[in-house]
Amino acid sequence: MSRKKVILFFPRTGWDTEGVNLSLPLPLMYVAVPLERAGYVPHIIDQRINPQWREELRREIQGGDVLAFAVSTMTGRQLLGAREASKLVKQLDATIPVMWGGVHPTLLPEQTIQNDFVDAVCVGEGEEVFTDWVKAVDTDAPWDDIPGITFRRAGEVHLHKKLPPTLDLNQHIRPAYHLVDMKRYITTRLFGERDFILMMSRGCPHQCTYCYETAFNINNQWRAVDPKLAVDEIEYVKKTYGITAVTFMDDLYYGKKKWADAMAEEIIHRKLNMTFRADIRVDYATGFGVEYMKKQSKAGFKYMFVGVESGSDRILKFIKKQITREKILESAQVFHEAGVSPHCSFMAGYPTETMDEVMQTLSLMLEVTAICPNATTSNLQIYAPYPGTELFTWCLEHGMKLPATIDEWSSSNFNRVNEHVWIGDKDQNFLRKASYFTYFLDGNTVANYFRDKPAQKAVARLYSRVVRARVRRHFYSFMPEMSVVAALKERDII
């Protein structure tokens, strides 16, 4: 029997609520397209929505036509599912080569390839080089000259000799929608609209010291799909799947002012009447100005994700964010006047950060929502060191132990502080509490989550007032409600 099937596996993340935040497995859907063009048969298994994934994987492999198995995984809980599935493949048929791709393997190819259930690692973008690797597997050709491929042969590790070429995104616009059950990935994240994710640009030119993008996008070049082709795709998903909203998962959607303006022009011209959410930086919003942002809002960009991160100018400089507290507040005014609702992310637990600087961040969260009442804020996420980043190196140099196994890396998340050697026990305890109670700080996020449950929504809004009063007065010494809030978060109710 000819082996032409390639199994593409997407592990669960731990934040996988169908209809709410379950997103398309885009990395697999993109690599599937050139595979099909080359005559292979990609088959996607999504562990997040398939409780019988083991049975499906066994059935596919026992069919005898599986040529290769591939996983896309980030650092964190996804690693556990990636490992379990890869081990199962090797148990069922040890001759099937296993490749890992995505953020974690790209950042740590040498460590990843040490696992005996991984035969190859794809470093960087995989659309074209993955197909080249599958062809090599199919024809029993050597893997040595395939760019971006690190592999193990006869117990010896062979590092990639060169990086994969930069993709022309105009040649990789449409993912393989037909390989997944699309209705299961339509979410309500934009307040009840039929929403799912798309990607129309890649890369980020900035050098934030905490961000994995600085290591993952190796050449850091910002690229985008031609606006007319991009809006063609948006129009296609609207007509085909009844989509009314799109969340762009680009690294930095507003990477170039002229491109984003051309996108807005095309959307307005075609009268799509849709809602969009995309990433923008604080300094871009203030630099573009109110009139530009009003045009974006007119095109449907009513919601924007904004990386604020800290209320301390010293910390913002330390993490090379290239913004200031003053600019953050100025951007809030721009969003308010333009009719845009920003979702602002905040973090704490940075190396060298003092508790006074954490309090500055909490205060800034209040100030932003006072200037822009439609703004939402993330909970106060705890800084998680990503391998390959500048700040990760700092952490290693100051006593952090480098995780050496899949288990150790899988425990990395944005609410884990017990291995942050630069934070004292008392401060760790406060940061844990803050990562929970700040879910309620903006008065909108949790209430919107309970928008169809009036009683819960009323309680959420009431507790938001309590949280805002605490932050305003910095009163945290007596918080009897924290056991209830923590339990709700641990059960993924909030």
N, C-alpha and C positions, 0 to 999 in steps of 0.2 A: 504493500500500500504506500502511495506517495504521501509524504508528510508535508503539508502546506499550511497547517493551522498554527497560529501563534496566539497563545493565551496572554491577555493583558489584564493585570490584576491591580485593583485599587483597594488598599486597606482602609479599615474604619479609622476615624480620627478621634472619636470620643465626643465630638460635637456634631452628631449626625441625626437631626430631627427632620424627618421627611415632611415636606410641605412648608417648613419654616426656614431652615438654613442648609438643607442638603443640596449641594451644588453638583453640576455636571462634572464627571471625571475628565475634564478637558485635556490634561496631558496625554492620556491614553487615546482619546478621540482624535487628537492631532496626529499622533504617530501612526494611527491606523490607516490614514488616508494614503500615504505613499506606499504602505505595505500592500494595500489592495491594488494600487496601480502596478505594483511589481508582480502581481499574480498570486499573492498569499491571502490567507483567510484569517483575519484578526477576529478574536472572540473576547469580549470584555466581560470580566466577572467583577462586580462591585460588592465587596464584603459589607459595605455600609447598609445595603438594602436587601441583601440575600442571605438569610439565616441558614440556608441549605448550600452555601458556597462550597463546602467540603465535598458534598455529594456531587455537585455539578463538576467540580474539578476532577474528581475521580472518574466520573463518566466520560469526560472529554479525553483524559489521558488514556483510559482503557480502550478508547475508540481506535487508538493506534496511529492517528494522523497528526499528532501534535509535534511540531518541529522545534519550538522554543517557548519559553515562559519568561515574562517580563513584569516587573513591579515598578510603580512610581510611588515614592515615599518621601515625606518630610521628616525632620528630626522630631521626636516625640512619640506619642502613642501609636502612630501609624507603623512604626518599626516592628511592633509586636505582631501585627497581622501580616506584615511582609515576611517576617521570619517564619511564622507558622505555615503560611502557604508555600513558601519556598522549600521548607523541609518536607512538606507533604509531597510536593512534586518529585523530589529526589527519592523519597521512599517508594513512590509508585513507578518511577522510571528514571533511574540514575543517569541515563544517557541524554536526557533532555537538558540542554544548557539553560541556566537561569541568569538573567540580567537584571540588575537594579539600576534605576535612574531616578531623577528628581533631585530635590534640594540636598538631602542628607548624603547620598552617595557622591554627589558632585563636590560637596564640601570636604568629604573624608573618603576619597576613593581607595587609598592604601589600607585604611583600617577596615572599610567595608569588605574588601576583597579577601580579607583574612578569614572570613566565615566560609566554612566548607560547603554551604548551600548556595553560595554566590559564585558564579563562574566568570562574570564580566560586569563591569560598571560603565555606564555611559555618563561622561562628564559634560555638563552643559546641555544645550538644546539637542534633542534627539530625533527630530522628524526625519532627517535624511541619513544620519549615520546609523541609526537603529536599523533602518532597512538595509543598509550596506552590510551590517553585522549579520542580519538574518540571511541575506544572500550568501555570505561566507559560510554560515552554518549549513545551509542547504547544499552548497557545492563542495563542502569540506575544504574550503580555501583558508589560508592563514589570516589571522586577525591582526597581525602586527601593524599593518599600515593603515588601518581604519582610524581616522582622527577621532580623538575623544574617548577611545575605548581602552580601559585598563582591564587586564584579565589575568587569570591564573592558569598556568599550563604546567602539568607534571610537578605540581607543588611550588612552582616558581612564579613570582608576581612580575608581570610585564606592564610597566606604566605607559600611559598613552604618550606617543612621541610628539603629537601636536594636537591643538585644539580643533574642534569642529568649525567649519566655516560659518560666517554670519548668515543667517537665513534671510531670504527675500520674502517678507511676510505677505506680499501680494500673491505669492505662489502657495500660501498655506492659510487661506482665509477660513474655509469651511471645515469644521471638524466632522467626524463621522457620526452624525445624528442618528443614522439608521441602525447603528449598533447598540443603542441603548433605548430603554423605554422612556421616552421623553417626558411623558406626563408625570413621572415620579420625581422629576427634577425641577418642576415648576414650583416656585416658593411664593411666600407672601411677605418676604422681608421688607418690601416697600409698601407696607400698610394696606395689605389686602389685594394689591394688584397681582396679575399673573406675570411673575418675574423669573428670569433666569440669567445666568452669567454668560458673558461674551468677553473676548479679548481682542483688541484692535491695535495694540502697541506693546512693545517689550523694551525692557532696559530702563536704567535710571542713571543719570550722570553724576549724582551726588554721592558723598562719601560719609554718610552717617556711620559712626563707628560701631553701632550696635546691630546694624541691619545686615541680614544675610545676603541681600541683593548685591552688596559690594563684592562678595566672593562668588556668588552664583552666576551673575551676569559678568563673565570673566572680562569681556572687552568693554563692559559698561556703556555700550552704545545704545542710544535711544532710537528706535525704529518704529514705523507705523504703517498700517495699511492705507492705500490711497483712499481719501475720503469718499469718493463716489462708490468704490468697491465696498467699502465698509458699510455705507448706508444701504447698499444693495442687500448686504447680508442681514442687516437689521430688519429691513422690509420683508425679507424672505421668512425670518422666524416669526414675524408678526402675522403674516398671512398663513403660514403653514401650521403654526402651533398656538395661535391665538394669544401671543405674548403681548402684554400691554406695558411692560417695564423691563429694563435691562440694567443689571449691575455689571459695570466693566471691571474685570479683575486684572487690569493692566498694572504694571509696576508703578507707572506714573502717567496717567491718561493725559494730563495737561503738560506733557513734556515740551511741547512747542506751541506757542500761542497761535501762530498762523494755521497750524493743522487743526487745532481744536475749534478755531473760528470757522474754518472750511467745513468741518463736520456739522457745526451748528447751522451754517447756511444751507447745507444740503438737506438736513432734517427739516428745517423750516420750509424750504422750497417744496419738499414732498408732502408736507402737512401730515406727518406721521402721527402726531398727537399721542406721544408716548412719554413715559417718565424714565429718567435715567439717573444713575448714581455713579460717580467716578472719583478717582483720587486727585487731589490738588495739594500743593504745598502752601503754607502760610504766606511766604514771600511772593509766590506767584499770584495769589489772590489779591494781595495789596498792590502788586505791580501792575496787574491787568486792570484793576479799577472797577468801580461800580457799574459803569455803562457796559463794559465788556461782560461782566458777570450777569447783568440783566438780560443780555442777549442769550447767554447760555441758559438762563432760566426760561426764557421764552421758547427755546428749542426743546425744553423738557428736563434739563439738568437741575432738578429741584433739590437734590440731595448730593452732598459731597463729603468724601472721607478726607479728614485733615489730620496729619500727624503733628500733634502739638508736643506731646511727650513730657515736658517739664515746665514748671512755673519759675524755675531758677535760671537766671541768665548765666550763672557760672556753669551749671550742669549743661545747659543748651550749648555753650561753647565747648565744654569738655567732650560732648558726643558729636561735635561738628555738625550741628543741626542748621547752622547758618541763619538762625532767626533769633529774635529777642522777645521778651515778654510784651514789650510795647507793640511790636509788629503783630503778635498774636491777638491782642485786643483790637488793633486796627483792622485785622482781617475779620474779626467777629462783626464789626460795624459794617464792613463791605458786604458780608453775607446777609446781614439783616436788611440793609438798604436794597440789595439786589433780589430779595425774596428767595434766597437759597437757605436750606436747612443743613448746616454742617454737622457731621458726626466727628467729634474730636477725640483722638486717642491720647491717653495719658499713661505714663509709667513711673515707677519708683523702684528703689532698691539698687540704683546705680552704684558702682564703685565710687568712693569718696563722698557720696551724698550724705548730708547731715539731716537730722530730723527737722530742723528748721526749714530746710529746702523742700522736704516732703510737704510740710505745712504750706509753703508757698505754692506748691502744685495744687493742693486741695483748694486753696483760696482762689487760684486762677480758674479752676473748674466752675466755681460760683460766679466769678466775674464774667466769664464767657457767656454763660447762660443768662446773666442779667442784661448784657448788651444785646444778645440775640436769643430771645425767648424760645425760638423754634430749634435751637441747637440741642443736640444730644451729646453726651460724653460717654466714653467707655468707662468701665470700672477702672480703678487704679491698678493696672496690670503690673505684675512684678517682673522686672528685667530678667530675661533668660539669656545667658551667654550663648551665642551661635558660633560654631566652629568656623574658622577662616576669617572672622571679622577682627578689626583692630582692637575692639574692647575685649574680645575673648582672649586675645594674647595678653592683655593687661591683667585679666583675671588669673590666668595661669601663672604669670610672674608674681602675683601677690597671694599665692597660696591655694588657689582652686585646683582640685584634683581633676585631671583630664579623664572623662568617662572612657572606659576601655571596651565596653561590651554593649550589645544591643539593649540589654535590660537597663543598663545605666543611662543610656541615651534616651530610652523610651520614657523615662520619668521626668524628662525636661519639659516644663510647661511654664506658663506665665503667672502661676500662683504658687510656685515652689521657691522657698527661700532658705530652706534648712541647710543647703550646701553653699550659701553665699557667705563665705568666711569673713567678708568685710562688714557684715551686719551683726550687731549684738543681739543677744537673745530677746531683750525687751523690745527692741525695735522690730525684730522679726515678728513678734506677736502682734504688734500694732499693724504692720503692713498686711498681715493675713486678714485682720479685721477690716482694714480699709479696702482691701480688694473685694470684699463682700458688700459692705454698706454703701460703697460708692456706686453700685448698680442703681441705687435709688436717687442719686444726688441730683440729676437733671430734672427729675419730676416727670419725664416723658417716656424713657426707655421701657421700664417695667410696666408702666400703665398701658403703653401701646401693646406690649406683649399680652396683656389681659384685656384687650379692647372688647372682646366678645363676652367677658365675664365681669359684669358690673360690680359685684361685691368685691372681688379680688382687686379690680382696678381702683376702687375707692380706698381700700386698705393701702395699696401701693402708693397712691398719691398722699395719703395721710402720713405714711412713714417717710416719704420724700421730704415733707416739711420738717420732720424730726431730724433727718440727716443734714439738711441744709442749715438748720439751727445749730447743730453740733459743729459743723465746719465753720460757720460764721464766728462761733465763740471758741473754737478749738477745745471743745469739752468732750473728752473721750474716756474719762476715768471710770464712769459707771455706765455700762452698756449691756443691760440684762437681755436685750432682744437679740444679741448676736448669735446665740445658740440656734434660734429659729431661722435667722437669715442664712447662717452657714449651712443648716440642714437643707433649706430650699435650694441653695446653690449646688450642694453636693449631689442632690437628686435631679439636677438639671431642670428644675422648675423655673429658675430665673437665669 
